[in-house]
Every structure is written in structure tokens, then in C-alpha cells.
Amino acid sequence: MSETLHPRADELDGLTTLEFLEVMHAEDANAVAAMRPRLASIATAVEAIAERLRSGGRLHYFGVGSSGLIAKLDAAECPATFGVEGDLVQAHSADDPQEDDPDLGRDAAREGGVGPRDVAVGLSASGRSAYVVGALEHARANGALTVAITSHPGSPAAALADMAIEVVSGPEVIAGSTRLKAGTVQKLVLNMLSTAVFTRLGRTHRGRMVGVIASNEKLRARAARIVADLSGVSLEEARRRLDDTGGDVRAALDGANRR
């Protein structure tokens, strides 16, 4: 479906800039709406992933091109946002020319040490990326939980996955440019997966980033506000507690009763 022409393809060149953007905006809204019927599938995946991580497993993403970049973005944000170890969420990616090589995917999963306690999430708009399929094959053979995120039902990647999240985002405004709606959906699904998983694992509290790593002034100020808000102390006292705990928000909160 990613190669299917948009219904208004032949008139796009004649649209004003504003009209063109209105078409894109409407399609983005359609893609987001297409996720709603898949929320139950996403929830099931969240619970299963959380269980694996609770047992000491790791979360691995595999993608090519835009999908790989989206995976890297989500993985990179997890340590700073949730205070998790740097290798708990890993992104493995390849460039577009390598998409057709399943051995590269298998090698990436093997080198990443994907094992029976882990989760392998394959991202592919078409669900046909040989790199992703190879990675899922290796992960599944080694007992990992496998999840496919695609825009095409019944794809090879989905067939290899224990769980498939198939969001049909529809034809792109520029045919084949899956960095658009399909990429938006992939980013939103990963937002949900990682955020809900780490919320289930207690890495957030009442909508606050209690696992935040206060590595710069902005984050130190955020950490102090979180401690002050949740414990009912002044900002000055919150800063003192953070100094005493080396900037660990949860440790600072443990020294006071959470309201």
C-alpha cells in the first residue's frame, strides 16, 4: 500500500502551498486515527514486554532506513527519561541498500545477544524488509518475544512475530515515502510501547519523570520541581535532598512521604 498513489496525486502539483499542507495534515490525522483499533494489540504487547524486562530481559529494536532512525530515537531517549541502563533498550539498524540482506539482520540480533528473556521489535512499513525478517527469525529461534510493527496486514515480518501491530496508514501523499504517515505511526507506537512499559515498571510516578537523570541545568530544575511537588517540600529543600542523593529523584523521594 505504501506504493499506492494518493487519490489526489495528479492534482497535488497544482495546489497552493497551504492546500498541499492541508492535504498532508488531513492524512496525518487519518494515520493517527488508524491506530485506535490497534490499541488493544499495543496494550497486549506492553504487558508482555514489561514482563520480560521485569525478569531481566532487554528490549531490542530492528529497522532499516527511516524505521531504523525512528528506533534509534526512541532507544536514545529511554535512559534520560526513565533512568534505565543504557543497554536496556537497544536499536539495531541498517542503511537502505542493506535492506534486502536477511543475514545482516540475523547478525545484528546475534551480536546484540538477543536471548530468551529479551524482546525483539521489528519495524518495517511493508513488513517485507529482509533485514528485519532475518533479525526476527534469529530472535524467535533463540526464544525471544517477537513483535512486528507494520502498515501492511499479513506481512512476512508479522508471520514471524508472536505479536503483530498492524496499523494500515494508507497511501502516502508522495507514493512510497514511508517516512511520512507510516513513519509517524511507527514513532507513535514506539512512544506508547516504551512509555507504557516503563510506567508499568514504576519508572514514572503520577505522570512525573521520577527516573530522570539530572545531567544539565534544565533537568536539575525539573528534578527539583518533581521532588518538591511529590513530597510537599520547598524547592530549596528539594535541591538539598537531590544533592544528598547525587541527583537521584527516587532516592530523594524515599526520604519523604509521597503525597
ChimeraX attribute file (.defattr): number of C-alpha atoms within 10 A of each C-alpha:
attribute: neighborCount
match mode: 1-to-1
recipient: residues
	/A:1	16
	/A:2	22
	/A:3	14
	/A:4	14
	/A:5	16
	/A:6	17
	/A:7	11
	/A:8	10
	/A:9	13
	/A:10	9
	/A:11	9
	/A:12	16
	/A:13	10
	/A:14	9
	/A:15	11
	/A:16	10
	/A:17	10
	/A:18	9
	/A:19	12
	/A:20	15
	/A:21	12
	/A:22	12
	/A:23	14
	/A:24	17
	/A:25	12
	/A:26	10
	/A:27	20
	/A:28	20
	/A:29	12
	/A:30	15
	/A:31	23
	/A:32	17
	/A:33	14
	/A:34	17
	/A:35	20
	/A:36	12
	/A:37	11
	/A:38	16
	/A:39	15
	/A:40	12
	/A:41	15
	/A:42	24
	/A:43	15
	/A:44	12
	/A:45	21
	/A:46	19
	/A:47	14
	/A:48	16
	/A:49	28
	/A:50	23
	/A:51	17
	/A:52	18
	/A:53	19
	/A:54	15
	/A:55	11
	/A:56	11
	/A:57	20
	/A:58	24
	/A:59	23
	/A:60	25
	/A:61	27
	/A:62	30
	/A:63	29
	/A:64	27
	/A:65	18
	/A:66	23
	/A:67	28
	/A:68	22
	/A:69	20
	/A:70	25
	/A:71	27
	/A:72	19
	/A:73	14
	/A:74	21
	/A:75	22
	/A:76	16
	/A:77	15
	/A:78	22
	/A:79	18
	/A:80	17
	/A:81	19
	/A:82	22
	/A:83	21
	/A:84	17
	/A:85	11
	/A:86	13
	/A:87	15
	/A:88	16
	/A:89	23
	/A:90	20
	/A:91	23
	/A:92	22
	/A:93	26
	/A:94	21
	/A:95	14
	/A:96	15
	/A:97	9
	/A:98	17
	/A:99	20
	/A:100	17
	/A:101	16
	/A:102	20
	/A:103	17
	/A:104	19
	/A:105	30
	/A:106	21
	/A:107	15
	/A:108	22
	/A:109	25
	/A:110	15
	/A:111	10
	/A:112	14
	/A:113	14
	/A:114	26
	/A:115	20
	/A:116	16
	/A:117	19
	/A:118	25
	/A:119	27
	/A:120	29
	/A:121	28
	/A:122	33
	/A:123	32
	/A:124	31
	/A:125	31
	/A:126	21
	/A:127	23
	/A:128	18
	/A:129	24
	/A:130	22
	/A:131	29
	/A:132	36
	/A:133	32
	/A:134	25
	/A:135	30
	/A:136	33
	/A:137	21
	/A:138	23
	/A:139	28
	/A:140	21
	/A:141	13
	/A:142	17
	/A:143	14
	/A:144	25
	/A:145	25
	/A:146	26
	/A:147	25
	/A:148	29
	/A:149	27
	/A:150	27
	/A:151	26
	/A:152	23
	/A:153	17
	/A:154	13
	/A:155	20
	/A:156	17
	/A:157	29
	/A:158	25
	/A:159	15
	/A:160	19
	/A:161	22
	/A:162	14
	/A:163	19
	/A:164	24
	/A:165	25
	/A:166	23
	/A:167	25
	/A:168	21
	/A:169	28
	/A:170	20
	/A:171	22
	/A:172	25
	/A:173	23
	/A:174	17
	/A:175	15
	/A:176	17
	/A:177	15
	/A:178	24
	/A:179	17
	/A:180	20
	/A:181	26
	/A:182	30
	/A:183	23
	/A:184	17
	/A:185	26
	/A:186	24
	/A:187	19
	/A:188	15
	/A:189	20
	/A:190	21
	/A:191	13
	/A:192	15
	/A:193	20
	/A:194	21
	/A:195	19
	/A:196	20
	/A:197	22
	/A:198	22
	/A:199	18
	/A:200	16
	/A:201	14
	/A:202	13
	/A:203	21
	/A:204	20
	/A:205	15
	/A:206	9
	/A:207	8
	/A:208	19
	/A:209	20
	/A:210	25
	/A:211	23
	/A:212	25
	/A:213	20
	/A:214	21
	/A:215	10
	/A:216	9
	/A:217	9
	/A:218	9
	/A:219	15
	/A:220	18
	/A:221	14
	/A:222	19
	/A:223	28
	/A:224	24
	/A:225	19
	/A:226	22
	/A:227	29
	/A:228	21
	/A:229	16
	/A:230	17
	/A:231	18
	/A:232	15
	/A:233	15
	/A:234	14
	/A:235	17
	/A:236	12
	/A:237	14
	/A:238	24
	/A:239	21
	/A:240	15
	/A:241	22
	/A:242	22
	/A:243	12
	/A:244	12
	/A:245	15
	/A:246	12
	/A:247	21
	/A:248	20
	/A:249	25
	/A:250	21
	/A:251	17
	/A:252	24
	/A:253	20
	/A:254	11
	/A:255	11
	/A:256	14
	/A:257	9
	/A:258	13
	/A:259	7
